[in-house]
Each structure stands twice: as structure tokens, then as C-alpha cells.
């Protein structure tokens, strides 16, 4: 059974940086496409960034140029480096994994990110 365990997050001033981590267990990391999604209060969950099993990245328009997704296969971990944070980045961030060619999706437990002065 695939499990995703997230770490990181917290509170930061506007303009600050945070890094989220998500470790996958119970599966072969390189067989999975990974991603980060977020949900603000009263809003639907939205795409933040994705990275395919072979390293192709994609970003939501609101985070392009500020956030970077990366993966470390040796650690079975995907990261989200968030720079130049703004209050609209506030929300719960969820790690996501989906197997290559498959439809099943797995979710991490969520990490709170709060950007406020």
C-alpha cells in the first residue's frame, strides 16, 4: 500500500520561503508521477506543480517563477521549494502520487502553509 508522508510548511512573512517534502513508501518511486496541490478555505483544490516519473515539470500559473518542484529518486521524495510567498499562497498543501499509466491517486496528509504579516 502506497503511503505519502509530508513534512515542512508553517508560517512565514510575505516574501519569505518554505520547503515542503513528501516521501513515498510502499511503491517504486520512479514508477510514479508526483505533484503538489493546495486548497484555501472556501476554495477548490488546485494544481500547484507536477513532475513526471521522467522529470518533466508543470506549474500552475499563479506559482510559475516562484515555486520549484523536484524529486530525489534515491530518497523517494518530492520537494516543493516556495519562494517569494504571498498571502494568496496560504492554504493546505497536499502531495499526490499516481502510477504511470494508472488512474489511482494517493494523497499525503496535508501541510498548512500560512503567509501573513
C-alpha positions in Angstrom: 0.0 0.0 0.0 1.5 3.3 -1.1 1.8 5.9 1.6 2.8 9.5 1.3 4.2 11.3 4.3 4.6 15.1 4.2 6.9 17.4 6.2 7.6 21.1 6.2 5.2 24.0 6.0 4.4 26.6 8.6 4.0 30.3 8.9 6.1 32.9 7.0 6.1 36.6 6.2 5.2 37.8 2.7 8.3 37.5 0.6 9.7 34.5 2.6 10.4 31.0 1.6 9.3 27.5 2.7 10.1 24.0 1.5 7.7 21.0 1.6 8.8 17.4 1.4 6.8 14.3 0.6 8.2 10.8 1.0 6.7 7.8 -0.8 6.7 4.3 0.6 5.1 1.0 -0.4 5.9 1.5 -4.1 8.7 2.1 -6.6 9.2 5.9 -6.7 10.3 6.0 -10.3 7.1 4.5 -11.4 5.0 7.4 -10.1 4.1 10.9 -11.3 4.2 13.2 -8.4 2.5 16.5 -7.7 1.5 19.2 -5.2 -2.0 20.6 -4.9 -3.3 23.2 -2.5 -6.7 24.2 -1.0 -7.5 27.5 0.5 -10.6 27.9 2.8 -13.7 28.1 0.7 -11.9 27.2 -2.5 -11.5 24.0 -4.5 -8.2 22.1 -4.5 -5.9 23.5 -7.3 -2.8 22.3 -9.0 0.4 23.8 -7.8 3.1 21.7 -9.6 3.7 18.3 -11.0 6.7 16.2 -12.0 6.5 13.1 -14.1 8.4 9.9 -13.4 11.0 11.1 -16.1 11.4 14.6 -14.7 9.0 16.7 -16.8 7.6 19.6 -14.7 4.4 21.6 -14.9 3.3 24.6 -12.8 0.1 26.4 -12.0 0.0 29.9 -13.5 -0.1 31.6 -10.1 3.2 30.0 -8.9 5.3 30.0 -12.1 8.7 31.6 -11.5 8.3 31.4 -7.7 7.9 27.7 -6.9 10.1 24.8 -7.9 9.2 21.1 -7.8 12.0 18.5 -7.7 12.4 14.8 -7.0 15.1 12.7 -5.4 14.7 9.1 -6.5 17.3 7.8 -4.1 15.2 9.2 -1.2 11.8 8.5 -2.8 11.0 12.1 -2.0 9.5 15.0 -3.9 10.1 18.6 -2.8 8.3 21.9 -3.3 10.5 24.9 -2.9 8.4 28.0 -2.4 10.0 31.4 -2.8 8.5 35.0 -2.8 5.5 33.8 -1.0 2.4 36.0 -1.0 -0.8 35.8 1.2 -2.7 34.1 -1.6 -0.4 31.1 -1.3 -1.9 30.4 2.1 -3.7 27.0 2.3 -3.2 23.3 2.9 -0.8 21.7 0.6 -1.2 18.1 -0.4 1.2 15.7 -2.0 -0.1 13.5 -4.7 1.2 10.3 -6.5 -0.2 8.5 -9.4 1.3 5.4 -11.1 2.4 5.6 -14.7 -0.5 4.6 -16.9 -2.8 4.2 -14.0 -5.7 6.1 -12.6 -5.4 5.5 -8.9 -4.3 8.5 -6.9 -2.7 8.7 -3.5 -2.6 11.7 -1.2 -0.5 12.9 1.6 -1.8 14.1 4.9 -1.6 17.8 4.1 0.6 20.6 5.3 -0.5 24.0 6.4 1.2 27.0 4.8 0.3 30.4 6.1 1.7 33.6 4.6 0.8 36.7 6.7 2.3 39.8 8.1 
